[in-house]
Amino acid sequence: MPKKGKNPIKEIAEELDVFDDMLDALVELLEEKGIITHEEWEHTIKKRVSKKAELRSYRDVQFETSNREYVRKKGESEEKQSKGRHK
């Protein structure tokens, strides 16, 4: 999670780099042990990405719900302000 005072985009990018390094190290270790090949790894990734492209993620649904709620509340607030001005 981004810390105060730091650029959140840069911090997230740094975290992604760490995760990328961790995954590379894990796959490399699995390849060395003969558990998985690079081709199998890539095939599995492509399958998951394809499957997820067909599904809506919880994060997307959550974002839409919170966005809708924000718009609804904003509309109610503006309506109250408008009524207050017309009295």
N, C-alpha and C positions, 0 to 999 in steps of 0.2 A: 504494500500500500504506500502511495506517495507520502513523503514527509513534508511538513510545513517549510516554506522557504525555498524549496527545490522546484525545478521545472518538472511537473508531473509527466510530461511526454517523454523527457529524457530519462526519467527514473523508470518508467514503464519499459522503455526500449532497453535499458540496462538489465532489467529483470528478465525480459524475453531473451536477451543474449545469454544469460546464465542458464535459463531453461533449455535453450538450444544446445549449449555446451554439455549440459547434463544428459540430454537425449542422445547426442552424438557419442558421448562416452559409453552410455549404456548399450547402444546398438553395436558399437565397436567391440565391446566386451562379449556380447552375445554372438557376434560373428566369429571372434577368436575362439570361442568355446564350441563353435559348430552348431549352435542352437538355431540360428536364423541367418539367412543370407541377405545381402543388401537388396536384392531383387524382391525377396519375400517382404521385406520391410516396406519398400516403396509400394508394392502391390496392396499391402494392408492399409497404408495411408490413403492411397487413391480410393480404395473401397469405402473407407470411413468418410472421407471428404464428400464423395458422391452421395452416400447415404444421408449425411447431415444436410446436404444441399436440398434434399427433398423434404426435410422436416423443419418445423419451426422450433427454434430453441426457446427454452424457458426465459432466457434473457430478453429475447425479442418480445415475447408476450408480456413480460414484466414491464419493459420499457413502454410498450403501447398502452398498457393499463395505466401506468403512472402518468404518461403524457395526456391520456384522455381525462384523467382525474384533474390534472393541472388545468387543462383547458376549461373543464366544467366549472371548477372553482373560480377561475379567473372571470369567466362569463357571469357567474352569480355575483361576484364582487363588483364588476362593472355595471351590472343591472341595478344593484343596490345604490351605487354611487349616482347613477343616472336618475333613479327615482328620487333620491335625496335632493338633487339639484332642481328638479321640476316642481317641488312642493312650494 
